Structure formats: C-alpha cells, structure tokens
Amino acid sequence: MLKIELTTMNKNESALIAGIEAEASLEQRLFALGFRPGRKITMLRSSPFNGPIHVRVGTTEVILRRRDAKSIQLIEISNQISEVPK
C-alpha cells in the first residue's frame, strides 16, 4: 500500500481514506461530511497558488483548505483508469 497526500493528487485521481489525524473539531466535521476510513475520495479541482481543493467523497462534494486536507491520510488505489475510454 502506497500512502499519498491529497494535495498532490491530480484531477480525477482517486484514493482510499486511511484515517484522519487532526484536532477533534476538524476530525468531527470531516467525519460528518463522510470522510471515513475505507471511503473513496476523488480530486475534482485544485486551485493554483496553494488555494483550496475540491474533492468528492461518495456523493458529497467538499471544498477544503489545503492545511485541512493534509490531515487526511490516503492509500493509493492500484490499477486506476486515468481516462474514460472513447
């Protein structure tokens, strides 16, 4: 299992949430939004100049500050398809 960081993921790349290491209030907010171990997370957009990132967990789309995103531990999903076949 290869650990990756959410802030380094490319558009449409997915990973599995391994855990969250943050202060209790942030951890509770992320958990309430669906950020739970074993769930798939997909990068939708990444703002330039260290701006926020836009991700999808399940059917929920969330915009996160990069410093909050760094508290989410991820595991790479093997055999990803980077493009949809035509």
Z-matrix of the N, CA and C atoms (Angstrom, degrees):
N
C 1 1.451
C 2 1.524 1 109.11
N 3 1.297 2 115.86 1 126.46
C 4 1.448 3 122.17 2 -179.49
C 5 1.528 4 109.10 3 -101.67
N 6 1.334 5 116.29 4 122.45
C 7 1.462 6 120.48 5 178.63
C 8 1.516 7 108.75 6 -83.32
N 9 1.338 8 115.57 7 137.07
C 10 1.458 9 121.15 8 178.92
C 11 1.524 10 108.90 9 -130.59
N 12 1.333 11 115.53 10 166.71
C 13 1.457 12 120.92 11 179.33
C 14 1.521 13 109.15 12 -108.53
N 15 1.305 14 116.29 13 136.49
C 16 1.461 15 122.00 14 -177.08
C 17 1.529 16 111.57 15 -57.38
N 18 1.314 17 117.37 16 -38.29
C 19 1.464 18 120.63 17 -177.02
C 20 1.525 19 113.61 18 -70.30
N 21 1.333 20 118.06 19 -11.98
C 22 1.465 21 120.67 20 179.58
C 23 1.528 22 112.65 21 -102.37
N 24 1.321 23 117.40 22 -1.22
C 25 1.459 24 120.45 23 -179.17
C 26 1.526 25 111.18 24 -72.42
N 27 1.332 26 115.82 25 150.46
C 28 1.455 27 122.08 26 177.26
C 29 1.522 28 110.24 27 -90.64
N 30 1.328 29 115.71 28 164.84
C 31 1.464 30 121.90 29 178.49
C 32 1.532 31 109.97 30 -55.83
N 33 1.324 32 116.66 31 135.85
C 34 1.474 33 126.16 32 179.75
C 35 1.524 34 113.90 33 68.08
N 36 1.311 35 118.50 34 7.43
C 37 1.460 36 121.50 35 175.74
C 38 1.523 37 108.57 36 -83.26
N 39 1.334 38 116.58 37 143.80
C 40 1.459 39 121.38 38 -178.73
C 41 1.519 40 111.26 39 -122.62
N 42 1.327 41 114.83 40 158.78
C 43 1.460 42 122.27 41 177.36
C 44 1.522 43 107.92 42 -152.23
N 45 1.318 44 116.41 43 170.24
C 46 1.458 45 121.63 44 176.44
C 47 1.520 46 109.04 45 -103.56
N 48 1.317 47 116.03 46 140.24
C 49 1.457 48 120.43 47 177.56
C 50 1.520 49 108.36 48 -76.95
N 51 1.336 50 116.05 49 125.52
C 52 1.466 51 122.08 50 178.72
C 53 1.520 52 110.95 51 -95.06
N 54 1.322 53 116.50 52 -30.74
C 55 1.454 54 120.93 53 -179.56
C 56 1.514 55 110.81 54 172.09
N 57 1.335 56 115.19 55 176.50
C 58 1.459 57 121.34 56 178.44
C 59 1.521 58 107.89 57 -131.14
N 60 1.325 59 115.39 58 128.02
C 61 1.461 60 120.88 59 176.41
C 62 1.518 61 107.69 60 -118.52
N 63 1.323 62 115.90 61 93.24
C 64 1.458 63 121.33 62 -177.89
C 65 1.520 64 108.94 63 -148.90
N 66 1.324 65 115.22 64 173.07
C 67 1.458 66 118.66 65 175.32
C 68 1.525 67 108.51 66 -63.30
N 69 1.305 68 116.39 67 156.82
C 70 1.468 69 122.10 68 -171.39
C 71 1.529 70 113.14 69 -55.45
N 72 1.331 71 117.81 70 -41.67
C 73 1.470 72 119.72 71 -176.83
C 74 1.531 73 111.82 72 -66.12
N 75 1.336 74 117.49 73 -42.65
C 76 1.463 75 120.54 74 177.74
C 77 1.515 76 110.44 75 -67.38
N 78 1.310 77 117.04 76 -42.12
C 79 1.460 78 121.03 77 178.81
C 80 1.525 79 110.86 78 -59.19
N 81 1.324 80 117.99 79 -42.47
C 82 1.464 81 121.77 80 179.19
C 83 1.525 82 111.42 81 -66.38
N 84 1.337 83 117.30 82 -40.83
C 85 1.468 84 120.19 83 178.93
C 86 1.521 85 110.98 84 -63.91
N 87 1.335 86 116.74 85 -45.47
C 88 1.467 87 120.19 86 179.57
C 89 1.524 88 110.70 87 -64.06
N 90 1.319 89 116.67 88 -40.96
C 91 1.465 90 120.94 89 178.84
C 92 1.532 91 110.23 90 -61.55
N 93 1.335 92 117.29 91 -41.46
C 94 1.469 93 121.57 92 179.37
C 95 1.529 94 111.89 93 -65.50
N 96 1.333 95 116.62 94 -27.57
C 97 1.467 96 121.06 95 178.90
C 98 1.529 97 112.56 96 -84.91
N 99 1.336 98 117.25 97 -2.79
C 100 1.457 99 120.12 98 177.12
C 101 1.511 100 115.43 99 106.19
N 102 1.316 101 117.93 100 3.48
C 103 1.464 102 121.67 101 179.05
C 104 1.521 103 108.24 102 -79.02
N 105 1.323 104 115.98 103 91.13
C 106 1.464 105 121.85 104 -177.69
C 107 1.521 106 109.66 105 -127.73
N 108 1.326 107 116.85 106 148.68
C 109 1.472 108 119.77 107 177.83
C 110 1.530 109 111.63 108 -53.65
N 111 1.331 110 115.30 109 135.75
C 112 1.458 111 121.35 110 179.34
C 113 1.516 112 113.92 111 93.39
N 114 1.324 113 118.66 112 -13.87
C 115 1.461 114 121.74 113 179.26
C 116 1.524 115 110.52 114 -81.42
N 117 1.303 116 115.53 115 148.48
C 118 1.462 117 122.02 116 178.48
C 119 1.527 118 109.53 117 -84.80
N 120 1.327 119 115.96 118 136.38
C 121 1.457 120 121.83 119 176.87
C 122 1.525 121 107.86 120 -123.41
N 123 1.338 122 116.57 121 136.93
C 124 1.457 123 122.08 122 -177.83
C 125 1.518 124 110.00 123 -123.79
N 126 1.327 125 116.16 124 131.43
C 127 1.468 126 121.81 125 176.68
C 128 1.528 127 108.18 126 -77.40
N 129 1.319 128 117.20 127 123.78
C 130 1.460 129 121.33 128 178.24
C 131 1.524 130 111.42 129 -100.16
N 132 1.340 131 116.69 130 -45.03
C 133 1.460 132 121.63 131 -179.14
C 134 1.514 133 109.95 132 -152.33
N 135 1.303 134 114.85 133 150.44
C 136 1.462 135 121.25 134 176.28
C 137 1.523 136 108.28 135 -132.05
N 138 1.311 137 117.01 136 119.95
C 139 1.467 138 121.04 137 -179.08
C 140 1.520 139 110.51 138 -73.86
N 141 1.326 140 116.37 139 146.46
C 142 1.466 141 119.26 140 177.57
C 143 1.527 142 111.79 141 -72.21
N 144 1.300 143 115.92 142 167.85
C 145 1.463 144 123.67 143 175.36
C 146 1.534 145 112.44 144 58.36
N 147 1.327 146 116.11 145 42.37
C 148 1.462 147 122.23 146 178.18
C 149 1.521 148 113.71 147 60.00
N 150 1.317 149 116.76 148 32.03
C 151 1.460 150 121.70 149 176.43
C 152 1.516 151 110.34 150 -78.79
N 153 1.323 152 117.51 151 -173.31
C 154 1.461 153 121.52 152 -177.58
C 155 1.527 154 112.96 153 -68.84
N 156 1.328 155 115.08 154 164.40
C 157 1.465 156 120.99 155 176.67
C 158 1.517 157 108.64 156 -119.47
N 159 1.315 158 115.70 157 150.00
C 160 1.459 159 123.87 158 -177.21
C 161 1.529 160 107.24 159 -113.23
N 162 1.336 161 116.88 160 119.37
C 163 1.464 162 121.62 161 -176.75
C 164 1.519 163 110.94 162 -129.06
N 165 1.336 164 115.04 163 164.09
C 166 1.467 165 121.58 164 175.05
C 167 1.520 166 108.21 165 -123.88
N 168 1.330 167 115.35 166 130.74
C 169 1.467 168 122.37 167 172.88
C 170 1.514 169 105.72 168 -124.07
N 171 1.320 170 116.56 169 112.80
C 172 1.472 171 119.72 170 -174.15
C 173 1.515 172 108.69 171 65.21
N 174 1.334 173 116.94 172 -121.75
C 175 1.469 174 120.81 173 177.61
C 176 1.525 175 112.08 174 -104.69
N 177 1.329 176 116.60 175 5.86
C 178 1.460 177 121.96 176 -177.77
C 179 1.522 178 110.77 177 -97.91
N 180 1.329 179 116.40 178 129.16
C 181 1.454 180 121.53 179 175.30
C 182 1.524 181 108.16 180 -105.01
N 183 1.337 182 115.67 181 133.19
C 184 1.461 183 121.94 182 -175.35
C 185 1.524 184 109.55 183 -135.11
N 186 1.326 185 115.56 184 142.57
C 187 1.456 186 121.03 185 172.39
C 188 1.524 187 106.78 186 -106.14
N 189 1.333 188 115.79 187 124.39
C 190 1.462 189 122.38 188 -175.41
C 191 1.521 190 111.94 189 -117.59
N 192 1.322 191 115.49 190 146.38
C 193 1.462 192 119.42 191 168.90
C 194 1.520 193 106.97 192 -70.37
N 195 1.310 194 116.48 193 147.11
C 196 1.470 195 120.01 194 -178.90
C 197 1.520 196 111.85 195 -60.16
N 198 1.317 197 118.27 196 -38.25
C 199 1.467 198 119.53 197 -179.51
C 200 1.522 199 111.33 198 -65.17
N 201 1.342 200 117.91 199 -32.05
C 202 1.465 201 120.64 200 176.03
C 203 1.526 202 110.78 201 -74.87
N 204 1.326 203 116.18 202 -37.20
C 205 1.464 204 120.80 203 179.67
C 206 1.525 205 111.51 204 -63.30
N 207 1.318 206 117.37 205 -30.66
C 208 1.464 207 120.76 206 -179.15
C 209 1.524 208 112.58 207 -68.35
N 210 1.318 209 117.97 208 -15.54
C 211 1.466 210 120.64 209 179.03
C 212 1.531 211 112.34 210 -83.90
N 213 1.341 212 117.05 211 -7.43
C 214 1.464 213 121.74 212 -179.94
C 215 1.521 214 108.70 213 -92.49
N 216 1.322 215 116.06 214 119.04
C 217 1.463 216 121.44 215 179.97
C 218 1.527 217 108.83 216 -89.72
N 219 1.322 218 115.94 217 133.10
C 220 1.472 219 121.55 218 -175.53
C 221 1.519 220 111.96 219 -124.89
N 222 1.321 221 114.31 220 155.78
C 223 1.459 222 122.78 221 173.31
C 224 1.518 223 107.04 222 -122.69
N 225 1.320 224 115.78 223 132.32
C 226 1.461 225 121.07 224 -179.68
C 227 1.524 226 111.49 225 -63.67
N 228 1.325 227 115.60 226 140.95
C 229 1.464 228 121.56 227 173.78
C 230 1.518 229 106.56 228 -92.47
N 231 1.321 230 117.65 229 123.70
C 232 1.462 231 120.34 230 -179.09
C 233 1.520 232 110.84 231 -78.42
N 234 1.317 233 115.57 232 156.49
C 235 1.466 234 123.91 233 176.80
C 236 1.523 235 112.69 234 60.89
N 237 1.309 236 117.15 235 45.13
C 238 1.463 237 119.99 236 177.45
C 239 1.523 238 110.12 237 -77.22
N 240 1.303 239 115.43 238 148.08
C 241 1.466 240 121.84 239 173.20
C 242 1.516 241 106.51 240 -98.82
N 243 1.325 242 117.54 241 115.31
C 244 1.456 243 120.54 242 -175.31
C 245 1.533 244 112.58 243 -79.80
N 246 1.326 245 117.79 244 -24.47
C 247 1.454 246 120.49 245 179.62
C 248 1.508 247 109.38 246 -131.57
N 249 1.314 248 115.59 247 149.73
C 250 1.461 249 121.53 248 177.19
C 251 1.521 250 107.82 249 -79.94
N 252 1.345 251 118.45 250 129.64
C 253 1.473 252 120.15 251 178.64
C 254 1.515 253 111.05 252 -62.65
N 255 1.338 254 115.77 253 146.46
C 256 1.471 255 120.76 254 -179.52
C 257 1.506 256 110.99 255 -89.75
